[in-house]
Amino acid sequence: MFKRVSPVCLSAFIILILLIEGSYAIEEVDDPLNSSDILAASVNVSNFMEKNRKLPENVSVGNRTLDTSSYACALSRVLTGSKVVENQTFNAPRLDIRRISVKLTKNQYMEIASKFCNFTASKQCCPATIYYSGGRIDFYNAVYLLSKIGRYRQLHGKLPAYVQISTPLPLNAYHINSNTIDTRIKNLKSRIRKTINLMNIIHKRMRYGGNKKTIRMLQGKLKSLEKRYGYLNGQLRYYESLRSSPWYVPSSLRRYIRSTAYCNITDPNIVYLARELSENTTHSTALNLFSWVRDNVDYSFYYRTRYGASGTLRHRTGNCVDQAHLMVALARTSGIPARYVRGYCRFISGNWYSHVWAQVWIRGRGWVTADTTHTMNNLGHIYNWNTSVSEVREVLLEYDLH
């Protein structure tokens, strides 16, 4: 004899069966984000970008962790009037940074915030570029702009009358500036010589005597000069120690860390990528740069230059010349000397072709080959053409054939 099953137990049993069969799912809905938490996060993001001059990987909003694009979308909604914002995830666009320095009125920056908000609502992703009445602004600068506005509102309780922004990104990705080091050493040596001369003059005056007041005055000056001498010597030792750093570039090689034709080392997207791939040593940094170009830029066959370094990064495709442009630009903006090599090479197919590749200079290793055109190649090692029979025709500071 069967026992009677209660309706509650029966419903629970049916739901369990459906869950097991995969035909029923319970959707968990996140609690919405609070506007005050988003505005508080904008303070941290704007401060972070000004200090580190890059986007944060993640943003803490209350007790949540959002990616940068989802945070920016939420902030645009708050700035355009929303009190509570749904917690959604949005894809970030590929960065296409432009260096800007602009003063935006309230109408202009609210237009940008509104367009940012509307774009994400309709496209379910963040815009790479926003066109507004005063021009255009890219995603990187838009995140900084929105965060600056949010910070002002959080700290002052109102929106600013205008916002002045300059792209928070350095002109290059140098770890140290070798020219600056040499100049500092030269200036310090000059100041030390002057300090020693003054100390010798005071010693001479003290030997010839004088009244007690004069002697005390000279002793005070001597003590001050000795203190200055000690400080200058300490500074000199510090800057001279930097000359042994792997990042220090000898003066004879500094022409290889400058912009040349089709190799703009101050391009903001090249600088940003180089900073993201940077490591503690020049070799590990060069290895990261090489691997990124090899693995992320497709090879295309055409003659001479079509895109240059900036265009190759944007299009993610290039022949041997354009890939060399990008590799050289990334290395140079990182403070690593780089140059072009043109040769006539026999490839693994057995065919002979004119070919161009990059070389980077690593302290203790010299010039290291960096041919990114084939996935088999590694930094310093070539596998897609025969190095023993191929011929090097030219070693070049710049390659400007187009």
C-alpha positions as CSV (number, residue, x, y, z in Angstrom):
1,M,0.0,0.0,0.0
2,F,1.5,3.4,-1.1
3,K,1.9,6.3,1.3
4,R,0.5,9.6,0.2
5,V,3.2,12.1,-0.7
6,S,2.7,15.7,0.3
7,P,2.6,18.4,-2.5
8,V,5.7,20.1,-1.1
9,C,7.8,16.9,-1.2
10,L,6.5,16.1,-4.7
11,S,7.5,19.5,-6.0
12,A,11.0,19.2,-4.5
13,F,11.4,15.7,-6.0
14,I,10.4,17.0,-9.5
15,I,12.8,19.9,-9.3
16,L,15.6,17.5,-8.2
17,I,14.9,15.3,-11.2
18,L,14.9,18.2,-13.6
19,L,18.2,19.5,-12.2
20,I,19.8,16.1,-12.7
21,E,18.6,16.0,-16.3
22,G,19.9,19.5,-17.0
23,S,16.5,20.8,-18.1
24,Y,16.1,23.2,-15.3
25,A,18.6,25.8,-14.0
26,I,18.4,28.3,-11.2
27,E,19.8,31.7,-12.2
28,E,21.7,33.5,-9.5
29,V,21.2,37.2,-9.8
30,D,23.9,39.4,-8.3
31,D,22.8,42.2,-6.0
32,P,23.0,45.6,-7.7
33,L,26.0,47.9,-7.2
34,N,25.6,50.9,-5.0
35,S,26.4,54.4,-6.5
36,S,28.4,55.4,-3.4
37,D,30.6,52.4,-3.7
38,I,31.2,53.1,-7.4
39,L,32.1,56.7,-6.7
40,A,34.4,55.7,-3.9
41,A,36.1,53.3,-6.4
42,S,36.6,56.1,-8.9
43,V,38.9,57.9,-6.3
44,N,41.1,54.8,-6.2
45,V,41.1,54.4,-10.0
46,S,42.0,58.0,-10.8
47,N,44.8,58.0,-8.2
48,F,46.1,54.6,-9.5
49,M,46.2,55.9,-13.1
50,E,48.0,59.1,-12.2
51,K,50.6,57.2,-10.1
52,N,51.1,54.1,-12.2
53,R,50.1,55.6,-15.6
54,K,48.2,52.5,-16.7
55,L,44.8,50.9,-16.3
56,P,44.2,48.8,-13.2
57,E,43.6,45.1,-13.9
58,N,40.7,45.0,-11.4
59,V,38.6,47.5,-9.4
60,S,37.2,46.9,-5.9
61,V,33.6,48.3,-5.7
62,G,32.3,47.7,-2.2
63,N,32.8,44.0,-1.6
64,R,32.9,43.2,-5.3
65,T,35.8,43.0,-7.7
66,L,35.1,44.2,-11.2
67,D,37.2,44.3,-14.4
68,T,38.1,47.8,-15.6
69,S,35.5,47.8,-18.4
70,S,32.6,46.8,-16.2
71,Y,33.6,49.4,-13.6
72,A,33.8,52.1,-16.3
73,C,30.3,51.1,-17.5
74,A,28.9,51.2,-14.0
75,L,30.5,54.6,-13.3
76,S,29.1,56.1,-16.6
77,R,25.6,55.1,-15.4
78,V,26.1,56.7,-12.0
79,L,27.4,59.9,-13.5
80,T,24.3,60.0,-15.8
81,G,21.9,59.7,-12.9
82,S,21.5,56.1,-11.8
83,K,21.4,55.5,-8.1
84,V,21.6,51.7,-8.3
85,V,23.5,49.9,-11.1
86,E,23.1,46.3,-12.2
87,N,26.3,44.3,-11.9
88,Q,27.1,43.4,-15.5
89,T,30.2,42.2,-17.2
90,F,31.3,44.0,-20.4
91,N,34.2,43.2,-22.8
92,A,37.0,45.8,-23.0
93,P,37.9,47.0,-26.5
94,R,41.4,46.7,-27.9
95,L,43.3,49.8,-26.7
96,D,43.9,52.5,-29.3
97,I,45.3,55.2,-27.1
98,R,45.7,58.8,-28.3
99,R,47.8,61.4,-26.4
100,I,45.5,64.2,-25.5
101,S,45.5,67.3,-23.3
102,V,42.1,68.9,-23.2
103,K,39.8,71.0,-21.0
104,L,36.3,69.7,-21.2
105,T,33.2,71.7,-20.1
106,K,30.4,70.0,-18.1
107,N,28.3,69.7,-21.2
108,Q,31.1,68.0,-23.1
109,Y,32.1,65.5,-20.4
110,M,28.5,64.7,-19.7
111,E,28.0,64.0,-23.4
112,I,30.9,61.6,-23.3
113,A,29.5,59.9,-20.2
114,S,26.1,59.6,-21.8
115,K,27.5,58.2,-25.1
116,F,29.7,55.7,-23.1
117,C,26.6,54.6,-21.1
118,N,24.3,54.3,-24.2
119,F,27.0,52.4,-26.2
120,T,27.5,49.8,-23.5
121,A,23.7,49.4,-23.0
122,S,23.1,48.7,-26.8
123,K,26.3,46.8,-27.7
124,Q,27.1,45.0,-24.4
125,C,30.7,46.0,-24.7
126,C,32.7,49.2,-24.1
127,P,33.5,51.6,-27.0
128,A,37.0,51.9,-28.3
129,T,36.4,55.5,-29.3
130,I,33.7,58.0,-28.5
131,Y,33.0,61.0,-30.8
132,Y,31.6,64.1,-29.1
133,S,31.1,67.7,-30.0
134,G,34.7,68.6,-29.2
135,G,36.4,65.7,-31.0
136,R,37.0,62.1,-29.9
137,I,38.3,60.3,-26.9
138,D,39.6,56.7,-26.7
139,F,38.7,54.1,-24.1
140,Y,41.8,54.6,-22.0
141,N,41.4,58.3,-21.7
142,A,37.6,57.9,-21.2
143,V,38.2,55.7,-18.1
144,Y,40.5,58.3,-16.7
145,L,38.1,61.1,-17.5
146,L,35.1,59.3,-15.9
147,S,37.2,58.4,-12.9
148,K,38.4,62.0,-12.4
149,I,34.7,63.2,-12.6
150,G,33.7,60.6,-10.1
151,R,36.5,61.5,-7.7
152,Y,35.5,65.1,-7.8
153,R,31.9,64.3,-7.1
154,Q,32.9,61.9,-4.3
155,L,35.1,64.5,-2.6
156,H,33.0,67.6,-3.2
157,G,29.5,66.3,-3.4
158,K,28.9,67.8,-6.9
159,L,30.0,67.6,-10.5
160,P,32.9,69.9,-11.6
161,A,32.3,72.9,-13.9
162,Y,35.0,71.6,-16.1
163,V,37.7,68.8,-16.2
164,Q,41.3,69.1,-17.5
165,I,42.8,65.8,-18.6
166,S,46.2,64.8,-20.0
167,T,46.8,61.2,-21.0
168,P,48.4,59.5,-18.0
169,L,51.1,57.7,-19.9
170,P,54.9,58.4,-20.1
171,L,56.6,59.2,-23.4
172,N,58.6,55.9,-23.3
173,A,59.0,52.8,-21.2
174,Y,62.6,53.4,-20.1
175,H,63.6,52.0,-16.7
176,I,66.5,54.5,-16.5
177,N,67.6,57.3,-18.7
178,S,71.3,56.9,-19.6
179,N,71.7,60.5,-20.8
180,T,70.3,61.7,-17.5
181,I,72.7,59.5,-15.5
182,D,75.7,60.8,-17.4
183,T,74.6,64.4,-17.0
184,R,74.1,63.9,-13.2
185,I,77.5,62.3,-12.8
186,K,79.1,65.2,-14.7
187,N,77.3,67.8,-12.6
188,L,78.0,66.0,-9.3
189,K,81.8,65.8,-10.1
190,S,81.8,69.5,-10.9
191,R,80.0,70.4,-7.6
192,I,82.4,68.1,-5.7
193,R,85.4,69.9,-7.2
194,K,84.0,73.3,-6.2
195,T,83.2,72.0,-2.7
196,I,86.8,70.7,-2.3
197,N,88.2,74.0,-3.5
198,L,86.1,75.9,-1.0
199,M,87.1,73.6,1.8
200,N,90.8,74.1,0.9
201,I,90.4,77.9,1.0
202,I,88.8,77.7,4.5
203,H,91.5,75.4,5.8
204,K,94.2,77.9,4.5
205,R,92.4,80.9,6.1
206,M,92.1,78.9,9.4
207,R,95.9,78.2,9.4
208,Y,96.7,81.9,9.2
209,G,94.6,82.4,12.3
210,G,92.2,85.2,13.2
211,N,90.1,86.2,16.1
212,K,87.8,83.6,17.8
213,K,84.7,84.9,16.1
214,T,86.2,84.5,12.7
215,I,87.6,81.0,13.5
216,R,84.1,79.9,14.7
217,M,82.5,81.2,11.6
218,L,85.1,79.4,9.4
219,Q,84.6,76.2,11.4
220,G,80.8,76.5,10.8
221,K,81.3,76.9,7.1
222,L,83.7,74.0,7.0
223,K,81.3,71.7,8.8
224,S,78.6,72.7,6.3
225,L,80.9,72.1,3.4
226,E,81.9,68.7,4.7
227,K,78.3,67.7,5.1
228,R,77.6,68.8,1.5
229,Y,80.7,66.9,0.3
230,G,79.5,63.7,2.0
231,Y,76.0,64.1,0.4
232,L,77.4,64.8,-3.1
233,N,79.8,61.8,-2.8
234,G,76.9,59.5,-1.8
235,Q,74.9,60.8,-4.8
236,L,77.9,60.2,-7.1
237,R,78.3,56.6,-5.9
238,Y,74.6,56.0,-6.5
239,Y,74.6,57.3,-10.1
240,E,77.9,55.6,-10.9
241,S,76.4,52.3,-9.7
242,L,73.6,52.7,-12.3
243,R,76.2,52.5,-15.0
244,S,76.5,48.8,-14.2
245,S,72.8,48.3,-14.5
246,P,71.7,46.1,-17.4
247,W,69.4,49.0,-18.4
248,Y,72.3,51.5,-18.8
249,V,73.0,52.1,-22.5
250,P,76.6,53.1,-23.5
251,S,76.7,56.4,-25.4
252,S,77.9,54.6,-28.5
253,L,74.6,52.6,-28.7
254,R,72.1,55.4,-27.8
255,R,71.3,56.1,-31.4
256,Y,69.6,52.7,-31.3
257,I,67.0,53.7,-28.7
258,R,65.6,56.7,-30.7
259,S,62.7,57.0,-33.1
260,T,63.4,56.5,-36.8
261,A,61.3,56.1,-39.9
262,Y,58.3,53.8,-39.3
263,C,59.5,53.3,-35.8
264,N,57.8,55.7,-33.4
265,I,59.0,54.9,-29.9
266,T,56.6,57.4,-28.3
267,D,53.5,56.0,-29.9
268,P,51.2,55.6,-26.8
269,N,50.0,52.1,-27.7
270,I,53.6,50.9,-28.2
271,V,54.7,52.5,-24.9
272,Y,51.7,50.9,-23.1
273,L,52.3,47.4,-24.4
274,A,56.1,47.7,-23.7
275,R,55.4,48.7,-20.1
276,E,52.9,45.8,-19.7
277,L,55.6,43.3,-20.9
278,S,58.5,44.8,-19.0
279,E,60.5,42.7,-16.5
280,N,63.4,43.4,-14.2
281,T,66.1,42.6,-16.7
282,T,66.7,43.6,-20.3
283,H,66.9,39.9,-21.4
284,S,63.6,38.9,-19.8
285,T,62.0,42.0,-21.2
286,A,63.3,41.4,-24.7
287,L,62.1,37.8,-24.5
288,N,58.6,39.0,-23.6
289,L,58.6,41.5,-26.4
290,F,59.8,39.0,-28.9
291,S,57.3,36.4,-27.8
292,W,54.4,38.8,-28.0
293,V,55.1,39.9,-31.5
294,R,55.8,36.4,-32.7
295,D,52.6,35.0,-31.1
296,N,50.2,37.9,-31.8
297,V,51.1,39.4,-35.2
298,D,50.2,37.2,-38.2
299,Y,52.7,37.0,-41.1
300,S,51.5,38.6,-44.4
301,F,53.5,38.4,-47.6
302,Y,54.1,41.7,-49.4
303,Y,57.1,43.8,-50.3
304,R,58.8,46.6,-48.2
305,T,56.8,48.6,-45.6
306,R,53.0,48.9,-45.5
307,Y,52.1,49.7,-41.9
308,G,55.2,50.7,-39.9
309,A,55.4,49.8,-36.1
310,S,52.2,51.6,-35.1
311,G,50.1,50.2,-37.9
312,T,51.4,46.7,-37.4
313,L,50.4,46.8,-33.8
314,R,47.0,48.1,-34.8
315,H,46.3,45.6,-37.6
316,R,48.2,42.7,-35.9
317,T,49.6,41.6,-39.2
318,G,52.8,42.4,-41.2
319,N,55.5,41.1,-43.4
320,C,59.1,40.7,-42.2
321,V,59.8,44.4,-42.5
322,D,56.8,45.6,-40.6
323,Q,57.2,42.9,-37.9
324,A,60.8,44.1,-37.5
325,H,59.6,47.7,-37.2
326,L,57.3,46.7,-34.3
327,M,60.0,44.6,-32.6
328,V,62.5,47.4,-32.9
329,A,60.0,50.0,-31.6
330,L,59.0,48.0,-28.6
331,A,62.7,47.3,-27.7
332,R,63.7,50.9,-28.2
333,T,60.9,52.4,-26.2
334,S,61.9,50.0,-23.4
335,G,65.4,51.4,-23.4
336,I,66.9,48.3,-25.2
337,P,69.0,49.1,-28.3
338,A,67.6,47.6,-31.4
339,R,68.5,47.6,-35.1
340,Y,67.5,46.1,-38.5
341,V,69.3,43.4,-40.5
342,R,68.7,42.8,-44.1
343,G,69.9,39.6,-45.7
344,Y,69.4,37.0,-48.5
345,C,68.2,33.8,-46.8
346,R,67.5,30.2,-47.8
347,F,64.3,29.2,-46.0
348,I,63.3,25.7,-44.9
349,S,61.3,25.5,-48.2
350,G,64.6,25.6,-50.0
351,N,63.7,28.9,-51.7
352,W,65.9,32.0,-51.4
353,Y,64.4,35.4,-50.5
354,S,65.5,38.8,-49.4
355,H,64.6,39.1,-45.7
356,V,64.6,41.6,-42.9
357,W,64.7,40.9,-39.1
358,A,65.6,42.7,-35.9
359,Q,68.5,42.5,-33.4
360,V,68.5,43.7,-29.8
361,W,71.5,44.5,-27.7
362,I,71.7,42.8,-24.3
363,R,74.5,43.6,-21.9
364,G,76.7,40.6,-21.6
365,R,75.3,39.0,-24.7
366,G,75.8,41.6,-27.4
367,W,73.5,41.7,-30.4
368,V,70.9,39.0,-30.3
369,T,68.8,38.0,-33.3
370,A,65.0,38.6,-33.0
371,D,63.2,37.2,-36.0
372,T,59.5,37.1,-35.1
373,T,58.1,35.9,-38.5
374,H,57.8,32.2,-37.6
375,T,56.5,30.4,-34.6
376,M,59.5,28.0,-34.5
377,N,61.9,30.9,-33.9
378,N,63.0,32.0,-30.5
379,L,65.0,35.0,-29.2
380,G,68.5,34.4,-30.4
381,H,67.6,31.2,-32.4
382,I,66.5,31.0,-36.1
383,Y,64.8,27.8,-37.4
384,N,62.8,28.9,-40.5
385,W,65.9,29.8,-42.5
386,N,69.4,28.4,-42.7
387,T,71.8,30.8,-40.9
388,S,74.9,29.0,-42.0
389,V,74.4,29.6,-45.7
390,S,72.3,32.8,-45.7
391,E,74.0,36.1,-46.3
392,V,73.8,39.3,-44.2
393,R,73.7,42.2,-46.6
394,E,73.2,45.3,-44.3
395,V,72.9,46.2,-40.6
396,L,70.8,49.3,-40.3
397,L,69.8,51.9,-37.8
398,E,66.6,52.5,-39.7
399,Y,64.7,50.8,-42.6
400,D,62.8,53.4,-44.6
401,L,62.1,51.7,-47.9
402,H,58.4,51.9,-48.8
